[in-house]
Amino acid sequence: MKVVSTNIAEPRTVLKNGKEVQTGIYKSPVSAGIYLGKTDVKNDSVIDRKFHGGIDKACYLYSADHYPFWKKQYPNLDWHLGMFGENLTIEGLDESKIQIGDTFEIGEATIQVSEPRRPCSILGIRFNDKGLVKKFMNTPYPGIYVRVLENGLVKSGNEMKKIYSTGDSLTIKDVYSIFSDNSKNMPLIKMALNEPHLSEDCKNSIRKRFK
Protein backbone atom coordinates (compact mmCIF):
# COMPACT_ATOMS: atom_id res chain seq x y z
CA MET A 1 0.00 0.00 0.00
CA LYS A 2 1.18 3.50 -0.77
CA VAL A 3 0.17 7.06 0.07
CA VAL A 4 -0.97 8.86 -3.09
CA SER A 5 -2.29 12.03 -1.43
CA THR A 6 -2.09 13.87 1.91
CA ASN A 7 -5.10 16.09 2.58
CA ILE A 8 -6.24 18.77 5.03
CA ALA A 9 -8.99 21.41 5.06
CA GLU A 10 -9.84 24.93 6.11
CA PRO A 11 -13.18 25.30 7.93
CA ARG A 12 -16.13 25.80 5.61
CA THR A 13 -19.68 26.86 6.44
CA VAL A 14 -22.54 24.78 5.00
CA LEU A 15 -26.29 24.56 5.51
CA LYS A 16 -27.42 21.55 7.54
CA ASN A 17 -31.17 21.26 8.09
CA GLY A 18 -31.48 24.95 7.35
CA LYS A 19 -28.81 26.00 9.85
CA GLU A 20 -25.27 27.17 9.21
CA VAL A 21 -22.62 24.79 10.55
CA GLN A 22 -18.89 24.53 10.03
CA THR A 23 -17.19 21.44 8.66
CA GLY A 24 -13.70 20.22 7.88
CA ILE A 25 -14.77 17.65 5.29
CA TYR A 26 -13.70 19.73 2.27
CA LYS A 27 -10.14 18.46 2.22
CA SER A 28 -7.64 19.06 -0.58
CA PRO A 29 -4.17 17.66 -1.30
CA VAL A 30 -1.10 19.37 0.15
CA SER A 31 2.33 18.75 -1.33
CA ALA A 32 4.35 19.10 1.88
CA GLY A 33 2.72 16.13 3.58
CA ILE A 34 0.85 16.06 6.89
CA TYR A 35 1.93 15.54 10.50
CA LEU A 36 -0.03 12.87 12.38
CA GLY A 37 -0.56 13.63 16.07
CA LYS A 38 -2.14 11.59 18.84
CA THR A 39 -5.60 13.17 18.50
CA ASP A 40 -5.62 14.80 15.08
CA VAL A 41 -3.64 15.91 12.05
CA LYS A 42 -1.64 19.10 12.54
CA ASN A 43 -3.14 22.14 10.78
CA ASP A 44 -6.27 20.22 9.79
CA SER A 45 -9.78 21.42 10.68
CA VAL A 46 -11.54 19.16 13.18
CA ILE A 47 -14.80 20.91 14.02
CA ASP A 48 -17.09 18.57 15.97
CA ARG A 49 -14.78 16.68 18.31
CA LYS A 50 -17.64 14.62 19.67
CA PHE A 51 -17.59 12.66 16.42
CA HIS A 52 -14.22 13.52 14.85
CA GLY A 53 -10.65 13.47 16.05
CA GLY A 54 -9.53 12.04 19.36
CA ILE A 55 -7.37 9.03 20.21
CA ASP A 56 -9.41 6.50 18.20
CA LYS A 57 -10.10 8.79 15.24
CA ALA A 58 -6.84 10.69 14.96
CA CYS A 59 -6.59 10.18 11.19
CA TYR A 60 -8.91 8.92 8.45
CA LEU A 61 -7.69 6.86 5.48
CA TYR A 62 -9.59 6.12 2.27
CA SER A 63 -8.67 3.95 -0.67
CA ALA A 64 -7.75 5.51 -4.01
CA ASP A 65 -9.05 2.26 -5.52
CA HIS A 66 -12.64 3.18 -4.57
CA TYR A 67 -12.65 6.47 -6.46
CA PRO A 68 -13.60 4.97 -9.88
CA PHE A 69 -16.72 3.40 -8.31
CA TRP A 70 -17.88 6.72 -6.91
CA LYS A 71 -16.98 8.71 -10.00
CA LYS A 72 -19.44 6.55 -11.95
CA GLN A 73 -22.13 7.43 -9.39
CA TYR A 74 -21.37 11.17 -9.51
CA PRO A 75 -19.80 11.95 -12.90
CA ASN A 76 -20.60 15.67 -12.75
CA LEU A 77 -18.67 16.46 -9.58
CA ASP A 78 -15.36 18.29 -9.66
CA TRP A 79 -13.24 15.36 -8.51
CA HIS A 80 -9.95 15.46 -6.63
CA LEU A 81 -8.35 13.32 -3.92
CA GLY A 82 -9.57 14.06 -0.41
CA MET A 83 -13.22 14.12 -1.53
CA PHE A 84 -14.34 11.79 1.26
CA GLY A 85 -12.73 13.91 3.95
CA GLU A 86 -9.78 11.56 4.25
CA ASN A 87 -6.43 12.81 5.48
CA LEU A 88 -4.60 10.05 3.60
CA THR A 89 -5.61 8.60 0.26
CA ILE A 90 -4.05 5.15 0.03
CA GLU A 91 -3.43 3.03 -3.06
CA GLY A 92 -4.16 -0.64 -2.39
CA LEU A 93 -6.14 -0.19 0.83
CA ASP A 94 -8.66 -3.06 1.05
CA GLU A 95 -11.15 -3.11 3.93
CA SER A 96 -11.79 -6.83 3.40
CA LYS A 97 -8.16 -7.60 4.29
CA ILE A 98 -7.31 -4.99 6.93
CA GLN A 99 -8.12 -6.14 10.45
CA ILE A 100 -9.02 -4.21 13.58
CA GLY A 101 -5.80 -3.74 15.52
CA ASP A 102 -3.48 -4.06 12.52
CA THR A 103 -0.49 -1.78 13.02
CA PHE A 104 1.41 -0.04 10.23
CA GLU A 105 4.46 2.12 9.72
CA ILE A 106 3.65 4.98 7.37
CA GLY A 107 6.25 7.66 6.80
CA GLU A 108 7.57 8.67 10.22
CA ALA A 109 4.36 7.61 11.98
CA THR A 110 3.02 4.36 13.42
CA ILE A 111 -0.74 3.83 13.22
CA GLN A 112 -3.21 1.22 14.46
CA VAL A 113 -6.59 0.42 12.88
CA SER A 114 -9.43 1.28 15.27
CA GLU A 115 -12.75 1.24 13.35
CA PRO A 116 -14.54 1.73 10.02
CA ARG A 117 -15.93 5.16 9.20
CA ARG A 118 -19.67 5.57 9.76
CA PRO A 119 -20.79 8.55 7.66
CA CYS A 120 -22.93 11.45 8.82
CA SER A 121 -25.14 13.79 6.81
CA ILE A 122 -22.24 16.18 6.15
CA LEU A 123 -20.91 13.66 3.62
CA GLY A 124 -24.22 13.95 1.75
CA ILE A 125 -23.86 17.73 1.76
CA ARG A 126 -20.34 17.36 0.40
CA PHE A 127 -21.69 15.35 -2.54
CA ASN A 128 -24.91 17.36 -2.84
CA ASP A 129 -26.95 14.18 -2.35
CA LYS A 130 -28.99 13.48 0.78
CA GLY A 131 -29.12 9.83 -0.24
CA LEU A 132 -25.36 9.40 -0.19
CA VAL A 133 -25.12 8.27 3.43
CA LYS A 134 -27.40 5.30 2.74
CA LYS A 135 -25.47 4.50 -0.45
CA PHE A 136 -22.18 4.72 1.44
CA MET A 137 -23.45 2.42 4.20
CA ASN A 138 -24.47 -0.16 1.62
CA THR A 139 -21.02 -0.40 0.06
CA PRO A 140 -18.00 -2.29 1.44
CA TYR A 141 -15.91 0.90 1.15
CA PRO A 142 -15.98 2.74 4.50
CA GLY A 143 -12.30 3.59 4.79
CA ILE A 144 -10.55 3.30 8.15
CA TYR A 145 -9.94 5.38 11.24
CA VAL A 146 -6.66 4.88 13.05
CA ARG A 147 -4.93 5.60 16.32
CA VAL A 148 -1.54 7.26 16.06
CA LEU A 149 0.88 5.27 18.22
CA GLU A 150 3.93 7.27 17.11
CA ASN A 151 3.58 10.82 15.82
CA GLY A 152 5.23 11.71 12.55
CA LEU A 153 5.25 13.26 9.11
CA VAL A 154 3.61 11.40 6.24
CA LYS A 155 4.18 12.31 2.59
CA SER A 156 2.81 11.23 -0.76
CA GLY A 157 4.78 8.22 -1.98
CA ASN A 158 5.35 6.77 1.49
CA GLU A 159 4.71 3.05 1.84
CA MET A 160 2.19 1.76 4.38
CA LYS A 161 3.86 -1.33 5.85
CA LYS A 162 2.16 -3.73 8.25
CA ILE A 163 4.31 -4.39 11.31
CA TYR A 164 1.80 -6.18 13.56
CA SER A 165 -1.44 -8.14 13.28
CA THR A 166 -3.38 -10.13 15.85
CA GLY A 167 -4.10 -12.62 13.08
CA ASP A 168 -7.59 -13.47 14.31
CA SER A 169 -9.34 -10.10 14.51
CA LEU A 170 -12.37 -9.03 12.50
CA THR A 171 -11.75 -7.11 9.31
CA ILE A 172 -12.95 -3.56 8.76
CA LYS A 173 -15.47 -4.97 6.28
CA ASP A 174 -16.77 -7.44 8.90
CA VAL A 175 -17.42 -4.71 11.46
CA TYR A 176 -18.93 -2.34 8.90
CA SER A 177 -21.34 -5.02 7.69
CA ILE A 178 -22.93 -5.11 11.15
CA PHE A 179 -24.52 -1.77 10.27
CA SER A 180 -26.02 -3.14 7.04
CA ASP A 181 -26.40 -6.70 5.72
CA ASN A 182 -25.12 -8.42 8.89
CA SER A 183 -27.37 -6.49 11.25
CA LYS A 184 -28.86 -9.72 12.65
CA ASN A 185 -25.65 -11.73 12.77
CA MET A 186 -25.42 -12.13 16.55
CA PRO A 187 -22.21 -14.21 16.55
CA LEU A 188 -20.49 -11.48 14.52
CA ILE A 189 -21.92 -8.76 16.76
CA LYS A 190 -20.65 -10.54 19.88
CA MET A 191 -17.22 -10.93 18.31
CA ALA A 192 -17.11 -7.21 17.56
CA LEU A 193 -18.12 -6.26 21.10
CA ASN A 194 -15.39 -8.54 22.45
CA GLU A 195 -12.70 -7.22 20.09
CA PRO A 196 -10.19 -5.39 22.33
CA HIS A 197 -8.83 -3.12 19.59
CA LEU A 198 -12.21 -1.93 18.28
CA SER A 199 -12.95 1.61 19.49
CA GLU A 200 -15.42 2.05 22.34
CA ASP A 201 -17.34 4.57 20.25
CA CYS A 202 -17.98 1.94 17.58
CA LYS A 203 -18.91 -0.63 20.21
CA ASN A 204 -21.37 1.81 21.77
CA SER A 205 -22.96 2.41 18.37
CA ILE A 206 -23.40 -1.33 17.99
CA ARG A 207 -24.89 -1.63 21.48
CA LYS A 208 -27.34 1.23 20.89
CA ARG A 209 -28.39 -0.17 17.52
CA PHE A 210 -28.98 -3.69 18.77
CA LYS A 211 -29.96 -3.16 22.41
ChimeraX commands (.cxc) that place a marker at each C-alpha (Angstrom):
marker #1 position 0.00,0.00,0.00 radius 0.5
marker #1 position 1.18,3.50,-0.77 radius 0.5
marker #1 position 0.17,7.06,0.07 radius 0.5
marker #1 position -0.97,8.86,-3.09 radius 0.5
marker #1 position -2.29,12.03,-1.43 radius 0.5
marker #1 position -2.09,13.87,1.91 radius 0.5
marker #1 position -5.10,16.09,2.58 radius 0.5
marker #1 position -6.24,18.77,5.03 radius 0.5
marker #1 position -8.99,21.41,5.06 radius 0.5
marker #1 position -9.84,24.93,6.11 radius 0.5
marker #1 position -13.18,25.30,7.93 radius 0.5
marker #1 position -16.13,25.80,5.61 radius 0.5
marker #1 position -19.68,26.86,6.44 radius 0.5
marker #1 position -22.54,24.78,5.00 radius 0.5
marker #1 position -26.29,24.56,5.51 radius 0.5
marker #1 position -27.42,21.55,7.54 radius 0.5
marker #1 position -31.17,21.26,8.09 radius 0.5
marker #1 position -31.48,24.95,7.35 radius 0.5
marker #1 position -28.81,26.00,9.85 radius 0.5
marker #1 position -25.27,27.17,9.21 radius 0.5
marker #1 position -22.62,24.79,10.55 radius 0.5
marker #1 position -18.89,24.53,10.03 radius 0.5
marker #1 position -17.19,21.44,8.66 radius 0.5
marker #1 position -13.70,20.22,7.88 radius 0.5
marker #1 position -14.77,17.65,5.29 radius 0.5
marker #1 position -13.70,19.73,2.27 radius 0.5
marker #1 position -10.14,18.46,2.22 radius 0.5
marker #1 position -7.64,19.06,-0.58 radius 0.5
marker #1 position -4.17,17.66,-1.30 radius 0.5
marker #1 position -1.10,19.37,0.15 radius 0.5
marker #1 position 2.33,18.75,-1.33 radius 0.5
marker #1 position 4.35,19.10,1.88 radius 0.5
marker #1 position 2.72,16.13,3.58 radius 0.5
marker #1 position 0.85,16.06,6.89 radius 0.5
marker #1 position 1.93,15.54,10.50 radius 0.5
marker #1 position -0.03,12.87,12.38 radius 0.5
marker #1 position -0.56,13.63,16.07 radius 0.5
marker #1 position -2.14,11.59,18.84 radius 0.5
marker #1 position -5.60,13.17,18.50 radius 0.5
marker #1 position -5.62,14.80,15.08 radius 0.5
marker #1 position -3.64,15.91,12.05 radius 0.5
marker #1 position -1.64,19.10,12.54 radius 0.5
marker #1 position -3.14,22.14,10.78 radius 0.5
marker #1 position -6.27,20.22,9.79 radius 0.5
marker #1 position -9.78,21.42,10.68 radius 0.5
marker #1 position -11.54,19.16,13.18 radius 0.5
marker #1 position -14.80,20.91,14.02 radius 0.5
marker #1 position -17.09,18.57,15.97 radius 0.5
marker #1 position -14.78,16.68,18.31 radius 0.5
marker #1 position -17.64,14.62,19.67 radius 0.5
marker #1 position -17.59,12.66,16.42 radius 0.5
marker #1 position -14.22,13.52,14.85 radius 0.5
marker #1 position -10.65,13.47,16.05 radius 0.5
marker #1 position -9.53,12.04,19.36 radius 0.5
marker #1 position -7.37,9.03,20.21 radius 0.5
marker #1 position -9.41,6.50,18.20 radius 0.5
marker #1 position -10.10,8.79,15.24 radius 0.5
marker #1 position -6.84,10.69,14.96 radius 0.5
marker #1 position -6.59,10.18,11.19 radius 0.5
marker #1 position -8.91,8.92,8.45 radius 0.5
marker #1 position -7.69,6.86,5.48 radius 0.5
marker #1 position -9.59,6.12,2.27 radius 0.5
marker #1 position -8.67,3.95,-0.67 radius 0.5
marker #1 position -7.75,5.51,-4.01 radius 0.5
marker #1 position -9.05,2.26,-5.52 radius 0.5
marker #1 position -12.64,3.18,-4.57 radius 0.5
marker #1 position -12.65,6.47,-6.46 radius 0.5
marker #1 position -13.60,4.97,-9.88 radius 0.5
marker #1 position -16.72,3.40,-8.31 radius 0.5
marker #1 position -17.88,6.72,-6.91 radius 0.5
marker #1 position -16.98,8.71,-10.00 radius 0.5
marker #1 position -19.44,6.55,-11.95 radius 0.5
marker #1 position -22.13,7.43,-9.39 radius 0.5
marker #1 position -21.37,11.17,-9.51 radius 0.5
marker #1 position -19.80,11.95,-12.90 radius 0.5
marker #1 position -20.60,15.67,-12.75 radius 0.5
marker #1 position -18.67,16.46,-9.58 radius 0.5
marker #1 position -15.36,18.29,-9.66 radius 0.5
marker #1 position -13.24,15.36,-8.51 radius 0.5
marker #1 position -9.95,15.46,-6.63 radius 0.5
marker #1 position -8.35,13.32,-3.92 radius 0.5
marker #1 position -9.57,14.06,-0.41 radius 0.5
marker #1 position -13.22,14.12,-1.53 radius 0.5
marker #1 position -14.34,11.79,1.26 radius 0.5
marker #1 position -12.73,13.91,3.95 radius 0.5
marker #1 position -9.78,11.56,4.25 radius 0.5
marker #1 position -6.43,12.81,5.48 radius 0.5
marker #1 position -4.60,10.05,3.60 radius 0.5
marker #1 position -5.61,8.60,0.26 radius 0.5
marker #1 position -4.05,5.15,0.03 radius 0.5
marker #1 position -3.43,3.03,-3.06 radius 0.5
marker #1 position -4.16,-0.64,-2.39 radius 0.5
marker #1 position -6.14,-0.19,0.83 radius 0.5
marker #1 position -8.66,-3.06,1.05 radius 0.5
marker #1 position -11.15,-3.11,3.93 radius 0.5
marker #1 position -11.79,-6.83,3.40 radius 0.5
marker #1 position -8.16,-7.60,4.29 radius 0.5
marker #1 position -7.31,-4.99,6.93 radius 0.5
marker #1 position -8.12,-6.14,10.45 radius 0.5
marker #1 position -9.02,-4.21,13.58 radius 0.5
marker #1 position -5.80,-3.74,15.52 radius 0.5
marker #1 position -3.48,-4.06,12.52 radius 0.5
marker #1 position -0.49,-1.78,13.02 radius 0.5
marker #1 position 1.41,-0.04,10.23 radius 0.5
marker #1 position 4.46,2.12,9.72 radius 0.5
marker #1 position 3.65,4.98,7.37 radius 0.5
marker #1 position 6.25,7.66,6.80 radius 0.5
marker #1 position 7.57,8.67,10.22 radius 0.5
marker #1 position 4.36,7.61,11.98 radius 0.5
marker #1 position 3.02,4.36,13.42 radius 0.5
marker #1 position -0.74,3.83,13.22 radius 0.5
marker #1 position -3.21,1.22,14.46 radius 0.5
marker #1 position -6.59,0.42,12.88 radius 0.5
marker #1 position -9.43,1.28,15.27 radius 0.5
marker #1 position -12.75,1.24,13.35 radius 0.5
marker #1 position -14.54,1.73,10.02 radius 0.5
marker #1 position -15.93,5.16,9.20 radius 0.5
marker #1 position -19.67,5.57,9.76 radius 0.5
marker #1 position -20.79,8.55,7.66 radius 0.5
marker #1 position -22.93,11.45,8.82 radius 0.5
marker #1 position -25.14,13.79,6.81 radius 0.5
marker #1 position -22.24,16.18,6.15 radius 0.5
marker #1 position -20.91,13.66,3.62 radius 0.5
marker #1 position -24.22,13.95,1.75 radius 0.5
marker #1 position -23.86,17.73,1.76 radius 0.5
marker #1 position -20.34,17.36,0.40 radius 0.5
marker #1 position -21.69,15.35,-2.54 radius 0.5
marker #1 position -24.91,17.36,-2.84 radius 0.5
marker #1 position -26.95,14.18,-2.35 radius 0.5
marker #1 position -28.99,13.48,0.78 radius 0.5
marker #1 position -29.12,9.83,-0.24 radius 0.5
marker #1 position -25.36,9.40,-0.19 radius 0.5
marker #1 position -25.12,8.27,3.43 radius 0.5
marker #1 position -27.40,5.30,2.74 radius 0.5
marker #1 position -25.47,4.50,-0.45 radius 0.5
marker #1 position -22.18,4.72,1.44 radius 0.5
marker #1 position -23.45,2.42,4.20 radius 0.5
marker #1 position -24.47,-0.16,1.62 radius 0.5
marker #1 position -21.02,-0.40,0.06 radius 0.5
marker #1 position -18.00,-2.29,1.44 radius 0.5
marker #1 position -15.91,0.90,1.15 radius 0.5
marker #1 position -15.98,2.74,4.50 radius 0.5
marker #1 position -12.30,3.59,4.79 radius 0.5
marker #1 position -10.55,3.30,8.15 radius 0.5
marker #1 position -9.94,5.38,11.24 radius 0.5
marker #1 position -6.66,4.88,13.05 radius 0.5
marker #1 position -4.93,5.60,16.32 radius 0.5
marker #1 position -1.54,7.26,16.06 radius 0.5
marker #1 position 0.88,5.27,18.22 radius 0.5
marker #1 position 3.93,7.27,17.11 radius 0.5
marker #1 position 3.58,10.82,15.82 radius 0.5
marker #1 position 5.23,11.71,12.55 radius 0.5
marker #1 position 5.25,13.26,9.11 radius 0.5
marker #1 position 3.61,11.40,6.24 radius 0.5
marker #1 position 4.18,12.31,2.59 radius 0.5
marker #1 position 2.81,11.23,-0.76 radius 0.5
marker #1 position 4.78,8.22,-1.98 radius 0.5
marker #1 position 5.35,6.77,1.49 radius 0.5
marker #1 position 4.71,3.05,1.84 radius 0.5
marker #1 position 2.19,1.76,4.38 radius 0.5
marker #1 position 3.86,-1.33,5.85 radius 0.5
marker #1 position 2.16,-3.73,8.25 radius 0.5
marker #1 position 4.31,-4.39,11.31 radius 0.5
marker #1 position 1.80,-6.18,13.56 radius 0.5
marker #1 position -1.44,-8.14,13.28 radius 0.5
marker #1 position -3.38,-10.13,15.85 radius 0.5
marker #1 position -4.10,-12.62,13.08 radius 0.5
marker #1 position -7.59,-13.47,14.31 radius 0.5
marker #1 position -9.34,-10.10,14.51 radius 0.5
marker #1 position -12.37,-9.03,12.50 radius 0.5
marker #1 position -11.75,-7.11,9.31 radius 0.5
marker #1 position -12.95,-3.56,8.76 radius 0.5
marker #1 position -15.47,-4.97,6.28 radius 0.5
marker #1 position -16.77,-7.44,8.90 radius 0.5
marker #1 position -17.42,-4.71,11.46 radius 0.5
marker #1 position -18.93,-2.34,8.90 radius 0.5
marker #1 position -21.34,-5.02,7.69 radius 0.5
marker #1 position -22.93,-5.11,11.15 radius 0.5
marker #1 position -24.52,-1.77,10.27 radius 0.5
marker #1 position -26.02,-3.14,7.04 radius 0.5
marker #1 position -26.40,-6.70,5.72 radius 0.5
marker #1 position -25.12,-8.42,8.89 radius 0.5
marker #1 position -27.37,-6.49,11.25 radius 0.5
marker #1 position -28.86,-9.72,12.65 radius 0.5
marker #1 position -25.65,-11.73,12.77 radius 0.5
marker #1 position -25.42,-12.13,16.55 radius 0.5
marker #1 position -22.21,-14.21,16.55 radius 0.5
marker #1 position -20.49,-11.48,14.52 radius 0.5
marker #1 position -21.92,-8.76,16.76 radius 0.5
marker #1 position -20.65,-10.54,19.88 radius 0.5
marker #1 position -17.22,-10.93,18.31 radius 0.5
marker #1 position -17.11,-7.21,17.56 radius 0.5
marker #1 position -18.12,-6.26,21.10 radius 0.5
marker #1 position -15.39,-8.54,22.45 radius 0.5
marker #1 position -12.70,-7.22,20.09 radius 0.5
marker #1 position -10.19,-5.39,22.33 radius 0.5
marker #1 position -8.83,-3.12,19.59 radius 0.5
marker #1 position -12.21,-1.93,18.28 radius 0.5
marker #1 position -12.95,1.61,19.49 radius 0.5
marker #1 position -15.42,2.05,22.34 radius 0.5
marker #1 position -17.34,4.57,20.25 radius 0.5
marker #1 position -17.98,1.94,17.58 radius 0.5
marker #1 position -18.91,-0.63,20.21 radius 0.5
marker #1 position -21.37,1.81,21.77 radius 0.5
marker #1 position -22.96,2.41,18.37 radius 0.5
marker #1 position -23.40,-1.33,17.99 radius 0.5
marker #1 position -24.89,-1.63,21.48 radius 0.5
marker #1 position -27.34,1.23,20.89 radius 0.5
marker #1 position -28.39,-0.17,17.52 radius 0.5
marker #1 position -28.98,-3.69,18.77 radius 0.5
marker #1 position -29.96,-3.16,22.41 radius 0.5
marker link #1:1,2 radius 0.2
marker link #1:2,3 radius 0.2
marker link #1:3,4 radius 0.2
marker link #1:4,5 radius 0.2
marker link #1:5,6 radius 0.2
marker link #1:6,7 radius 0.2
marker link #1:7,8 radius 0.2
marker link #1:8,9 radius 0.2
marker link #1:9,10 radius 0.2
marker link #1:10,11 radius 0.2
marker link #1:11,12 radius 0.2
marker link #1:12,13 radius 0.2
marker link #1:13,14 radius 0.2
marker link #1:14,15 radius 0.2
marker link #1:15,16 radius 0.2
marker link #1:16,17 radius 0.2
marker link #1:17,18 radius 0.2
marker link #1:18,19 radius 0.2
marker link #1:19,20 radius 0.2
marker link #1:20,21 radius 0.2
marker link #1:21,22 radius 0.2
marker link #1:22,23 radius 0.2
marker link #1:23,24 radius 0.2
marker link #1:24,25 radius 0.2
marker link #1:25,26 radius 0.2
marker link #1:26,27 radius 0.2
marker link #1:27,28 radius 0.2
marker link #1:28,29 radius 0.2
marker link #1:29,30 radius 0.2
marker link #1:30,31 radius 0.2
marker link #1:31,32 radius 0.2
marker link #1:32,33 radius 0.2
marker link #1:33,34 radius 0.2
marker link #1:34,35 radius 0.2
marker link #1:35,36 radius 0.2
marker link #1:36,37 radius 0.2
marker link #1:37,38 radius 0.2
marker link #1:38,39 radius 0.2
marker link #1:39,40 radius 0.2
marker link #1:40,41 radius 0.2
marker link #1:41,42 radius 0.2
marker link #1:42,43 radius 0.2
marker link #1:43,44 radius 0.2
marker link #1:44,45 radius 0.2
marker link #1:45,46 radius 0.2
marker link #1:46,47 radius 0.2
marker link #1:47,48 radius 0.2
marker link #1:48,49 radius 0.2
marker link #1:49,50 radius 0.2
marker link #1:50,51 radius 0.2
marker link #1:51,52 radius 0.2
marker link #1:52,53 radius 0.2
marker link #1:53,54 radius 0.2
marker link #1:54,55 radius 0.2
marker link #1:55,56 radius 0.2
marker link #1:56,57 radius 0.2
marker link #1:57,58 radius 0.2
marker link #1:58,59 radius 0.2
marker link #1:59,60 radius 0.2
marker link #1:60,61 radius 0.2
marker link #1:61,62 radius 0.2
marker link #1:62,63 radius 0.2
marker link #1:63,64 radius 0.2
marker link #1:64,65 radius 0.2
marker link #1:65,66 radius 0.2
marker link #1:66,67 radius 0.2
marker link #1:67,68 radius 0.2
marker link #1:68,69 radius 0.2
marker link #1:69,70 radius 0.2
marker link #1:70,71 radius 0.2
marker link #1:71,72 radius 0.2
marker link #1:72,73 radius 0.2
marker link #1:73,74 radius 0.2
marker link #1:74,75 radius 0.2
marker link #1:75,76 radius 0.2
marker link #1:76,77 radius 0.2
marker link #1:77,78 radius 0.2
marker link #1:78,79 radius 0.2
marker link #1:79,80 radius 0.2
marker link #1:80,81 radius 0.2
marker link #1:81,82 radius 0.2
marker link #1:82,83 radius 0.2
marker link #1:83,84 radius 0.2
marker link #1:84,85 radius 0.2
marker link #1:85,86 radius 0.2
marker link #1:86,87 radius 0.2
marker link #1:87,88 radius 0.2
marker link #1:88,89 radius 0.2
marker link #1:89,90 radius 0.2
marker link #1:90,91 radius 0.2
marker link #1:91,92 radius 0.2
marker link #1:92,93 radius 0.2
marker link #1:93,94 radius 0.2
marker link #1:94,95 radius 0.2
marker link #1:95,96 radius 0.2
marker link #1:96,97 radius 0.2
marker link #1:97,98 radius 0.2
marker link #1:98,99 radius 0.2
marker link #1:99,100 radius 0.2
marker link #1:100,101 radius 0.2
marker link #1:101,102 radius 0.2
marker link #1:102,103 radius 0.2
marker link #1:103,104 radius 0.2
marker link #1:104,105 radius 0.2
marker link #1:105,106 radius 0.2
marker link #1:106,107 radius 0.2
marker link #1:107,108 radius 0.2
marker link #1:108,109 radius 0.2
marker link #1:109,110 radius 0.2
marker link #1:110,111 radius 0.2
marker link #1:111,112 radius 0.2
marker link #1:112,113 radius 0.2
marker link #1:113,114 radius 0.2
marker link #1:114,115 radius 0.2
marker link #1:115,116 radius 0.2
marker link #1:116,117 radius 0.2
marker link #1:117,118 radius 0.2
marker link #1:118,119 radius 0.2
marker link #1:119,120 radius 0.2
marker link #1:120,121 radius 0.2
marker link #1:121,122 radius 0.2
marker link #1:122,123 radius 0.2
marker link #1:123,124 radius 0.2
marker link #1:124,125 radius 0.2
marker link #1:125,126 radius 0.2
marker link #1:126,127 radius 0.2
marker link #1:127,128 radius 0.2
marker link #1:128,129 radius 0.2
marker link #1:129,130 radius 0.2
marker link #1:130,131 radius 0.2
marker link #1:131,132 radius 0.2
marker link #1:132,133 radius 0.2
marker link #1:133,134 radius 0.2
marker link #1:134,135 radius 0.2
marker link #1:135,136 radius 0.2
marker link #1:136,137 radius 0.2
marker link #1:137,138 radius 0.2
marker link #1:138,139 radius 0.2
marker link #1:139,140 radius 0.2
marker link #1:140,141 radius 0.2
marker link #1:141,142 radius 0.2
marker link #1:142,143 radius 0.2
marker link #1:143,144 radius 0.2
marker link #1:144,145 radius 0.2
marker link #1:145,146 radius 0.2
marker link #1:146,147 radius 0.2
marker link #1:147,148 radius 0.2
marker link #1:148,149 radius 0.2
marker link #1:149,150 radius 0.2
marker link #1:150,151 radius 0.2
marker link #1:151,152 radius 0.2
marker link #1:152,153 radius 0.2
marker link #1:153,154 radius 0.2
marker link #1:154,155 radius 0.2
marker link #1:155,156 radius 0.2
marker link #1:156,157 radius 0.2
marker link #1:157,158 radius 0.2
marker link #1:158,159 radius 0.2
marker link #1:159,160 radius 0.2
marker link #1:160,161 radius 0.2
marker link #1:161,162 radius 0.2
marker link #1:162,163 radius 0.2
marker link #1:163,164 radius 0.2
marker link #1:164,165 radius 0.2
marker link #1:165,166 radius 0.2
marker link #1:166,167 radius 0.2
marker link #1:167,168 radius 0.2
marker link #1:168,169 radius 0.2
marker link #1:169,170 radius 0.2
marker link #1:170,171 radius 0.2
marker link #1:171,172 radius 0.2
marker link #1:172,173 radius 0.2
marker link #1:173,174 radius 0.2
marker link #1:174,175 radius 0.2
marker link #1:175,176 radius 0.2
marker link #1:176,177 radius 0.2
marker link #1:177,178 radius 0.2
marker link #1:178,179 radius 0.2
marker link #1:179,180 radius 0.2
marker link #1:180,181 radius 0.2
marker link #1:181,182 radius 0.2
marker link #1:182,183 radius 0.2
marker link #1:183,184 radius 0.2
marker link #1:184,185 radius 0.2
marker link #1:185,186 radius 0.2
marker link #1:186,187 radius 0.2
marker link #1:187,188 radius 0.2
marker link #1:188,189 radius 0.2
marker link #1:189,190 radius 0.2
marker link #1:190,191 radius 0.2
marker link #1:191,192 radius 0.2
marker link #1:192,193 radius 0.2
marker link #1:193,194 radius 0.2
marker link #1:194,195 radius 0.2
marker link #1:195,196 radius 0.2
marker link #1:196,197 radius 0.2
marker link #1:197,198 radius 0.2
marker link #1:198,199 radius 0.2
marker link #1:199,200 radius 0.2
marker link #1:200,201 radius 0.2
marker link #1:201,202 radius 0.2
marker link #1:202,203 radius 0.2
marker link #1:203,204 radius 0.2
marker link #1:204,205 radius 0.2
marker link #1:205,206 radius 0.2
marker link #1:206,207 radius 0.2
marker link #1:207,208 radius 0.2
marker link #1:208,209 radius 0.2
marker link #1:209,210 radius 0.2
marker link #1:210,211 radius 0.2
view
